[in-house]
Amino acid sequence: MPEISIVIPIHNEEKYLLKYLTKLTSELETANVKDYEIVLAENGSTDKTREIANGLAEKLKTIRLIILEKADYGAALKKCMMAAQGMYIIQYDLDYWDVSFLKKTVLLMKNFEYNIIIGSKNMLLSKDERHPVRRIISQGFRLFLTVLFGLKVSDTHGVKAFKNDDNLKQIISETRFKRHIFDTELVIRAQRKGLNIIELPMSVIESRPSPTKTIIKRVPEAIADLISLWKELSVKKTTKNK
């Protein structure tokens, strides 16, 4: 089994898939990262993403492909993580990854009792050069999570590292929401279970046109799902305290 599993959901990425994966594997080689697998979860693409991903998986032994018929980022990420074989899971987006983050976090998790390490766009030393609308949404989302859930971390989206153990698998299996808040729910549940979570500052620069309109459309769905999650967790907490 590999030491590291890099998990990446993909949807309608025919223009970028080969380019970014070639760049990622090249940087992994340059950084002397050898014992790894890349788990791609193609979900409901309507272009040639699946065909390209199949070709890559057949050509490169380090790439595995999981297929979901319906477009759902959260479901794809969950499937990836459950299928990951490595001792450590690194969550990337196709256009948002950092090999130095991988090396740093694996070293930290080997030497300290960290369960989850989040690459945060919102810390004091972070550098966020995304579209202003996306930055505003991120800060609003952060405030919402702090007020509603008492979340202690500043970010729940983007790159993360996980120790792939029974604690993680249990929490993944307990998650109920997919779509846009799967990884947020995962972090919330992990904090409530007492897992050791830390953050590292990240630099974010958009490498392609920002899908601002699409992201704005997702906000009401994400808020509705988070309120449903809050209600569920509040009921469980009340029942437990009786």
C-alpha atoms as a printed R data frame, in Angstrom:
    type eleno elety resid chain resno       x      y       z
1   ATOM     1    CA   MET     A     1   0.000  0.000   0.000
2   ATOM     2    CA   PRO     A     2   1.207  3.553  -0.687
3   ATOM     3    CA   GLU     A     3   2.207  5.885   2.112
4   ATOM     4    CA   ILE     A     4   0.206  8.810   0.699
5   ATOM     5    CA   SER     A     5  -3.152  9.017  -1.065
6   ATOM     6    CA   ILE     A     6  -3.823 12.240  -2.971
7   ATOM     7    CA   VAL     A     7  -7.578 12.585  -3.546
8   ATOM     8    CA   ILE     A     8  -9.009 14.851  -6.256
9   ATOM     9    CA   PRO     A     9 -12.658 15.094  -7.361
10  ATOM    10    CA   ILE     A    10 -12.976 16.017 -11.054
11  ATOM    11    CA   HIS     A    11 -15.945 17.289 -13.077
12  ATOM    12    CA   ASN     A    12 -15.915 18.637 -16.648
13  ATOM    13    CA   GLU     A    13 -12.147 19.120 -16.634
14  ATOM    14    CA   GLU     A    14 -11.239 18.049 -20.183
15  ATOM    15    CA   LYS     A    15  -9.379 21.326 -20.807
16  ATOM    16    CA   TYR     A    16  -7.274 21.127 -17.656
17  ATOM    17    CA   LEU     A    17  -7.005 17.509 -16.469
18  ATOM    18    CA   LEU     A    18  -3.948 16.413 -18.423
19  ATOM    19    CA   LYS     A    19  -2.179 19.751 -17.940
20  ATOM    20    CA   TYR     A    20  -2.584 19.941 -14.159
21  ATOM    21    CA   LEU     A    21  -1.977 16.247 -13.446
22  ATOM    22    CA   THR     A    22   1.185 16.314 -15.553
23  ATOM    23    CA   LYS     A    23   2.360 19.330 -13.582
24  ATOM    24    CA   LEU     A    24   1.446 17.729 -10.250
25  ATOM    25    CA   THR     A    25   3.241 14.436 -10.957
26  ATOM    26    CA   SER     A    26   6.273 16.362 -12.204
27  ATOM    27    CA   GLU     A    27   6.435 18.420  -9.002
28  ATOM    28    CA   LEU     A    28   6.012 15.290  -6.871
29  ATOM    29    CA   GLU     A    29   8.965 13.726  -8.674
30  ATOM    30    CA   THR     A    30  11.069 16.870  -8.247
31  ATOM    31    CA   ALA     A    31  10.227 16.893  -4.517
32  ATOM    32    CA   ASN     A    32  11.258 13.216  -4.276
33  ATOM    33    CA   VAL     A    33   7.753 12.091  -3.283
34  ATOM    34    CA   LYS     A    34   7.577  8.521  -4.562
35  ATOM    35    CA   ASP     A    35   5.312  6.379  -2.408
36  ATOM    36    CA   TYR     A    36   1.917  7.745  -3.377
37  ATOM    37    CA   GLU     A    37  -1.292  7.179  -5.302
38  ATOM    38    CA   ILE     A    38  -3.605  9.721  -6.908
39  ATOM    39    CA   VAL     A    39  -7.288  8.838  -6.550
40  ATOM    40    CA   LEU     A    40  -9.489 10.684  -9.033
41  ATOM    41    CA   ALA     A    41 -13.275 10.734  -8.617
42  ATOM    42    CA   GLU     A    42 -14.941 11.658 -11.886
43  ATOM    43    CA   ASN     A    43 -18.490 12.716 -11.108
44  ATOM    44    CA   GLY     A    44 -21.110 13.311 -13.752
45  ATOM    45    CA   SER     A    45 -18.930 14.978 -16.378
46  ATOM    46    CA   THR     A    46 -20.595 15.784 -19.700
47  ATOM    47    CA   ASP     A    47 -17.353 16.292 -21.629
48  ATOM    48    CA   LYS     A    48 -14.357 13.993 -22.222
49  ATOM    49    CA   THR     A    49 -13.071 14.109 -18.635
50  ATOM    50    CA   ARG     A    50 -13.867 10.439 -17.976
51  ATOM    51    CA   GLU     A    51 -12.181  9.324 -21.194
52  ATOM    52    CA   ILE     A    52  -9.029 11.310 -20.425
53  ATOM    53    CA   ALA     A    53  -8.954 10.101 -16.806
54  ATOM    54    CA   ASN     A    54  -9.370  6.488 -17.946
55  ATOM    55    CA   GLY     A    55  -6.422  6.896 -20.274
56  ATOM    56    CA   LEU     A    56  -4.266  8.322 -17.495
57  ATOM    57    CA   ALA     A    57  -5.234  5.529 -15.081
58  ATOM    58    CA   GLU     A    58  -4.335  2.902 -17.692
59  ATOM    59    CA   LYS     A    59  -1.018  4.585 -18.458
60  ATOM    60    CA   LEU     A    60   0.160  5.463 -14.947
61  ATOM    61    CA   LYS     A    61   0.131  2.930 -12.113
62  ATOM    62    CA   THR     A    62   0.018  5.749  -9.549
63  ATOM    63    CA   ILE     A    63  -3.447  6.877 -10.709
64  ATOM    64    CA   ARG     A    64  -6.735  5.214  -9.754
65  ATOM    65    CA   LEU     A    65 -10.097  6.290 -11.122
66  ATOM    66    CA   ILE     A    66 -13.439  6.158  -9.321
67  ATOM    67    CA   ILE     A    67 -16.595  6.965 -11.282
68  ATOM    68    CA   LEU     A    68 -19.823  8.521  -9.990
69  ATOM    69    CA   GLU     A    69 -22.650  9.009 -12.460
70  ATOM    70    CA   LYS     A    70 -24.058 12.101 -10.740
71  ATOM    71    CA   ALA     A    71 -22.246 15.422 -10.441
72  ATOM    72    CA   ASP     A    72 -21.619 15.892  -6.708
73  ATOM    73    CA   TYR     A    73 -18.330 17.266  -5.357
74  ATOM    74    CA   GLY     A    74 -18.964 16.141  -1.789
75  ATOM    75    CA   ALA     A    75 -20.005 12.620  -2.765
76  ATOM    76    CA   ALA     A    76 -16.937 12.339  -4.998
77  ATOM    77    CA   LEU     A    77 -14.604 13.499  -2.234
78  ATOM    78    CA   LYS     A    78 -16.198 11.110   0.264
79  ATOM    79    CA   LYS     A    79 -15.821  8.202  -2.167
80  ATOM    80    CA   CYS     A    80 -12.174  9.116  -2.768
81  ATOM    81    CA   MET     A    81 -11.380  9.269   0.923
82  ATOM    82    CA   MET     A    82 -13.077  5.979   1.719
83  ATOM    83    CA   ALA     A    83 -11.151  4.324  -1.121
84  ATOM    84    CA   ALA     A    84  -7.781  5.831  -0.152
85  ATOM    85    CA   GLN     A    85  -5.195  3.189   0.740
86  ATOM    86    CA   GLY     A    86  -2.427  5.416   2.063
87  ATOM    87    CA   MET     A    87  -1.554  6.074   5.694
88  ATOM    88    CA   TYR     A    88  -2.044  9.776   4.978
89  ATOM    89    CA   ILE     A    89  -4.678 11.406   2.782
90  ATOM    90    CA   ILE     A    90  -3.986 14.696   1.037
91  ATOM    91    CA   GLN     A    91  -7.049 16.508  -0.303
92  ATOM    92    CA   TYR     A    92  -6.412 18.653  -3.355
93  ATOM    93    CA   ASP     A    93  -8.513 20.329  -6.019
94  ATOM    94    CA   LEU     A    94  -7.291 19.903  -9.572
95  ATOM    95    CA   ASP     A    95  -6.258 23.554  -9.781
96  ATOM    96    CA   TYR     A    96  -5.376 24.096  -6.120
97  ATOM    97    CA   TRP     A    97  -2.533 22.072  -4.654
98  ATOM    98    CA   ASP     A    98   0.858 22.529  -3.060
99  ATOM    99    CA   VAL     A    99   3.479 19.788  -2.902
100 ATOM   100    CA   SER     A   100   5.347 21.544  -0.082
101 ATOM   101    CA   PHE     A   101   2.122 21.345   1.975
102 ATOM   102    CA   LEU     A   102   2.067 17.585   1.387
103 ATOM   103    CA   LYS     A   103   5.657 17.101   2.544
104 ATOM   104    CA   LYS     A   104   5.253 19.385   5.542
105 ATOM   105    CA   THR     A   105   2.003 17.841   6.775
106 ATOM   106    CA   VAL     A   106   3.100 14.224   6.371
107 ATOM   107    CA   LEU     A   107   6.213 15.017   8.405
108 ATOM   108    CA   LEU     A   108   4.114 16.710  11.101
109 ATOM   109    CA   MET     A   109   1.655 13.826  11.328
110 ATOM   110    CA   LYS     A   110   4.485 11.306  11.556
111 ATOM   111    CA   ASN     A   111   6.072 13.114  14.472
112 ATOM   112    CA   PHE     A   112   3.095 14.590  16.320
113 ATOM   113    CA   GLU     A   113  -0.413 13.462  17.226
114 ATOM   114    CA   TYR     A   114  -2.210 15.491  14.580
115 ATOM   115    CA   ASN     A   115  -5.289 13.991  12.924
116 ATOM   116    CA   ILE     A   116  -6.133 16.765  10.467
117 ATOM   117    CA   ILE     A   117  -4.062 19.634   9.095
118 ATOM   118    CA   ILE     A   118  -5.907 22.342   7.173
119 ATOM   119    CA   GLY     A   119  -4.282 24.636   4.641
120 ATOM   120    CA   SER     A   120  -6.065 27.888   5.491
121 ATOM   121    CA   LYS     A   121  -6.676 30.831   3.186
122 ATOM   122    CA   ASN     A   122  -7.892 32.916   6.131
123 ATOM   123    CA   MET     A   123  -5.027 32.940   8.633
124 ATOM   124    CA   LEU     A   124  -3.004 36.059   9.378
125 ATOM   125    CA   LEU     A   125  -0.015 34.893   7.311
126 ATOM   126    CA   SER     A   126  -2.132 33.494   4.470
127 ATOM   127    CA   LYS     A   127  -2.137 35.155   1.067
128 ATOM   128    CA   ASP     A   128  -5.469 35.056  -0.766
129 ATOM   129    CA   GLU     A   129  -5.411 36.517  -4.267
130 ATOM   130    CA   ARG     A   130  -8.726 35.122  -5.459
131 ATOM   131    CA   HIS     A   131 -11.570 37.236  -6.848
132 ATOM   132    CA   PRO     A   132 -12.810 39.721  -4.175
133 ATOM   133    CA   VAL     A   133 -16.290 38.160  -4.190
134 ATOM   134    CA   ARG     A   134 -14.795 34.766  -3.330
135 ATOM   135    CA   ARG     A   135 -12.781 36.298  -0.489
136 ATOM   136    CA   ILE     A   136 -15.899 37.975   0.924
137 ATOM   137    CA   ILE     A   137 -17.855 34.714   0.738
138 ATOM   138    CA   SER     A   138 -15.021 32.873   2.521
139 ATOM   139    CA   GLN     A   139 -14.966 35.373   5.377
140 ATOM   140    CA   GLY     A   140 -18.756 35.306   5.695
141 ATOM   141    CA   PHE     A   141 -18.706 31.516   5.703
142 ATOM   142    CA   ARG     A   142 -16.026 31.552   8.389
143 ATOM   143    CA   LEU     A   143 -18.102 33.839  10.623
144 ATOM   144    CA   PHE     A   144 -21.227 31.742  10.056
145 ATOM   145    CA   LEU     A   145 -19.427 28.526  11.086
146 ATOM   146    CA   THR     A   146 -17.903 30.176  14.152
147 ATOM   147    CA   VAL     A   147 -21.272 31.450  15.390
148 ATOM   148    CA   LEU     A   148 -23.329 28.379  14.513
149 ATOM   149    CA   PHE     A   149 -20.912 25.580  15.434
150 ATOM   150    CA   GLY     A   150 -18.223 27.211  17.561
151 ATOM   151    CA   LEU     A   151 -15.702 26.122  14.944
152 ATOM   152    CA   LYS     A   152 -12.152 26.867  16.058
153 ATOM   153    CA   VAL     A   153 -10.458 26.747  12.651
154 ATOM   154    CA   SER     A   154 -10.541 29.547  10.091
155 ATOM   155    CA   ASP     A   155 -11.131 27.482   6.942
156 ATOM   156    CA   THR     A   156 -12.791 24.205   5.959
157 ATOM   157    CA   HIS     A   157 -12.419 24.252   2.165
158 ATOM   158    CA   GLY     A   158  -9.320 23.679   0.094
159 ATOM   159    CA   VAL     A   159  -6.256 21.550   0.775
160 ATOM   160    CA   LYS     A   160  -6.133 19.316   3.832
161 ATOM   161    CA   ALA     A   161  -4.133 16.421   5.208
162 ATOM   162    CA   PHE     A   162  -5.650 13.554   7.200
163 ATOM   163    CA   LYS     A   163  -4.249 10.672   9.185
164 ATOM   164    CA   ASN     A   164  -6.056  7.747   7.563
165 ATOM   165    CA   ASP     A   165  -7.063  5.744  10.611
166 ATOM   166    CA   ASP     A   166 -10.208  4.269  12.168
167 ATOM   167    CA   ASN     A   167 -11.159  7.628  13.730
168 ATOM   168    CA   LEU     A   168 -11.260  9.265  10.313
169 ATOM   169    CA   LYS     A   169 -13.148  6.417   8.651
170 ATOM   170    CA   GLN     A   170 -15.754  6.509  11.417
171 ATOM   171    CA   ILE     A   171 -16.329 10.237  11.039
172 ATOM   172    CA   ILE     A   172 -16.512  9.982   7.242
173 ATOM   173    CA   SER     A   173 -19.132  7.249   7.580
174 ATOM   174    CA   GLU     A   174 -21.193  9.495   9.894
175 ATOM   175    CA   THR     A   175 -21.346 12.430   7.473
176 ATOM   176    CA   ARG     A   176 -24.779 13.009   5.932
177 ATOM   177    CA   PHE     A   177 -24.348 15.994   3.660
178 ATOM   178    CA   LYS     A   178 -22.545 15.983   0.337
179 ATOM   179    CA   ARG     A   179 -22.680 18.583  -2.406
180 ATOM   180    CA   HIS     A   180 -20.805 21.662  -1.197
181 ATOM   181    CA   ILE     A   181 -20.379 21.059   2.543
182 ATOM   182    CA   PHE     A   182 -19.052 17.509   2.902
183 ATOM   183    CA   ASP     A   183 -15.573 18.566   3.993
184 ATOM   184    CA   THR     A   184 -17.022 21.284   6.249
185 ATOM   185    CA   GLU     A   185 -19.225 18.721   7.988
186 ATOM   186    CA   LEU     A   186 -16.226 16.405   8.290
187 ATOM   187    CA   VAL     A   187 -14.159 19.079  10.068
188 ATOM   188    CA   ILE     A   188 -17.083 20.020  12.348
189 ATOM   189    CA   ARG     A   189 -17.650 16.404  13.373
190 ATOM   190    CA   ALA     A   190 -13.910 15.865  13.845
191 ATOM   191    CA   GLN     A   191 -13.690 18.857  16.204
192 ATOM   192    CA   ARG     A   192 -16.683 17.591  18.196
193 ATOM   193    CA   LYS     A   193 -15.060 14.156  18.476
194 ATOM   194    CA   GLY     A   194 -11.934 15.751  19.926
195 ATOM   195    CA   LEU     A   195  -9.577 15.021  17.042
196 ATOM   196    CA   ASN     A   196  -6.376 17.060  16.986
197 ATOM   197    CA   ILE     A   197  -6.733 19.681  14.225
198 ATOM   198    CA   ILE     A   198  -4.259 22.409  13.295
199 ATOM   199    CA   GLU     A   199  -3.970 24.927  10.463
200 ATOM   200    CA   LEU     A   200  -1.136 26.170   8.290
201 ATOM   201    CA   PRO     A   201  -1.272 29.419   6.289
202 ATOM   202    CA   MET     A   202  -1.588 29.031   2.521
203 ATOM   203    CA   SER     A   203  -1.097 31.219  -0.527
204 ATOM   204    CA   VAL     A   204  -3.893 31.039  -3.094
205 ATOM   205    CA   ILE     A   205  -3.658 32.387  -6.631
206 ATOM   206    CA   GLU     A   206  -6.364 31.586  -9.176
207 ATOM   207    CA   SER     A   207  -4.915 29.750 -12.155
208 ATOM   208    CA   ARG     A   208  -8.019 30.011 -14.357
209 ATOM   209    CA   PRO     A   209 -11.129 32.231 -14.653
210 ATOM   210    CA   SER     A   210 -13.004 32.448 -11.365
211 ATOM   211    CA   PRO     A   211 -16.427 30.685 -11.363
212 ATOM   212    CA   THR     A   212 -17.878 33.481  -9.212
213 ATOM   213    CA   LYS     A   213 -21.474 33.241 -10.471
214 ATOM   214    CA   THR     A   214 -21.560 29.483  -9.878
215 ATOM   215    CA   ILE     A   215 -20.188 29.899  -6.357
216 ATOM   216    CA   ILE     A   216 -22.757 32.593  -5.507
217 ATOM   217    CA   LYS     A   217 -25.550 30.238  -6.628
218 ATOM   218    CA   ARG     A   218 -24.241 27.554  -4.240
219 ATOM   219    CA   VAL     A   219 -24.379 29.784  -1.161
220 ATOM   220    CA   PRO     A   220 -28.112 29.330  -0.337
221 ATOM   221    CA   GLU     A   221 -27.823 25.530  -0.690
222 ATOM   222    CA   ALA     A   222 -24.747 25.451   1.541
223 ATOM   223    CA   ILE     A   223 -26.426 27.605   4.206
224 ATOM   224    CA   ALA     A   224 -29.560 25.421   4.157
225 ATOM   225    CA   ASP     A   225 -27.460 22.260   4.539
226 ATOM   226    CA   LEU     A   226 -25.447 23.776   7.391
227 ATOM   227    CA   ILE     A   227 -28.594 24.802   9.260
228 ATOM   228    CA   SER     A   228 -29.919 21.243   8.855
229 ATOM   229    CA   LEU     A   229 -26.608 19.899  10.178
230 ATOM   230    CA   TRP     A   230 -26.725 22.298  13.142
231 ATOM   231    CA   LYS     A   231 -30.255 21.142  13.996
232 ATOM   232    CA   GLU     A   232 -29.219 17.501  13.819
233 ATOM   233    CA   LEU     A   233 -26.139 17.965  15.991
234 ATOM   234    CA   SER     A   234 -28.068 20.129  18.468
235 ATOM   235    CA   VAL     A   235 -30.737 17.435  18.880
236 ATOM   236    CA   LYS     A   236 -28.058 14.795  19.466
237 ATOM   237    CA   LYS     A   237 -26.322 17.005  22.033
238 ATOM   238    CA   THR     A   238 -29.605 17.670  23.868
239 ATOM   239    CA   THR     A   239 -30.492 13.970  23.888
240 ATOM   240    CA   LYS     A   240 -27.027 13.062  25.160
241 ATOM   241    CA   ASN     A   241 -27.267 15.560  28.042
242 ATOM   242    CA   LYS     A   242 -30.619 14.246  29.292
